[in-house]
Amino acid sequence: MVCLLTGEAVQPMATQPKITGLSSVGGLGMGDAMVSFDKPAFGSFGLDQSANAAMSAEAAQQYVDGLNDLIRNNSRKLANALVVHWFKEPVVLEDDPLEWLNDFETQEQTEAAAQSAARRLLDAIRNGERAALGDNRYYALTLSGASGRVMVRDWMEGRFEDLVRHIEAWFVDLAIIARDGMGNARDPKFVAVCGALVRDLKDLPAPTGATLWRVAVQRLPIPQSLMAQALARFRTDLVDKEQPPLNHARMSLIKAYFVRLKLGGDNMTAYLNPNHPAAAYHCGRLLAIFANLQRAALGDVGAGVVQRYYAAASQTPGLILGRLTANSRNHLAKLEGGLGFWYETKIAEVMCQLGDGAPRILDLEGQGLFALGYYQQLAALRAGNNKTTDIAITNTSDTGEAQ
């Protein structure tokens, strides 16, 4: 028969060697078959086993050895899937954009280290300093195991220059103010972005990890379903004081969703945007101010404004924020000096952005904007530079309302 890999006439192998190294992503310890036909329905023309994909022993051993080597030496685990990648021409590790997705946060770095590295490499390619890289190509394969077989989840290939440009855009779109308000958070590892979707990384389905990988590598819009997952985790952790502080990677992903929408992306910045056109965004800002105000007036009250009202306020702000606005007068009366006036002014500034009033109901995208408004306003309050905001921030810890 004609070998599928070489085009030569060969005696096809009945069974082919196994792919090893997939046991951590659903594969068997003894290895998994890349090419196999164990049922008549999978065969054709009366052919048995691997004769349905004819290959010589030498050709089959070469693809198996090549893939096993990539899995051992050039692979990254993405939750319940494994990504291997390579290039048409050799690329040194420091010039590999796909390594930046995974490893940049493992060492000391300045802000935006990954996107800066991508920008420098792009400039070098375009200026002719690294012209050879511009003509190179990349290949990426996403794998997992299932019942003794290798599952190919995704396949990508393209120009090296496009890959670098897309990785730079990934980090630019993810850029978000740090929760303490002191500059942007560090570029997140890809696995941290995956983990932002679930309670535990082991719970992330392999197809979800593969989808997010393709989004990053090919600069695609973020599916609404992924934004919804991140938003659900945000709400859950927000009202649970046992959870860690606000997750940077989760907020980055929610923000990147809006950046990559066809409409409205220009309005979504890494930091607080007081002139954002969406009322939902300013509703979230208002809740952050009310939470800080309560802290300043009453201290730690256990289940505060955020724990009690966030879920309802983010879905039906028109029904909840009016009640909180009325209650804020009681808190303002307890503040001394100019702090009450400062909070009153801040509330009025945000109210002016609501126009005719807070929306009665928010859809999923409105809830995402609400979350970003809350988070970015909280970061801005924490980074206040004058004495009045410093007093307010002192009364807000990394637990409680900041959860």
Secondary structure, DSSP 8 states (H G I E B T S, - for coil): -B-TTT-SB----SS---B-S-GGGT--TT-BBSS---SGGG--TT--GGGGG---HHHHHHHHHHHHHHHHHSEEEETTEEEEEEESS---GGG-HHHHHHHGGGS---TTHHHHHHHHHHHHHHTTTTHHHHT-EEEEEEEEEETTEEEEEEEEEEEHHHHHHHHHHHHHHH--B-TTSSSB-----HHHHHHTTSSSGGGS-HHHHHHHHHHHHHT----HHHHHHHHHHHHHHHT-TTS-S--HHHHHHHHHHHHTSSSSGGG--SS--TT-S-HHHHHHHHHHHHHHHHHHHH---SS-HHHHHHHHHHH-HHHHHHHHHHHHHHHHHT--TTHHHHHHHHHHHHHHTTTT---S---HHHHHHHHHHHHHHHHHHHT--SHHHHHHHHT--SSGGG-
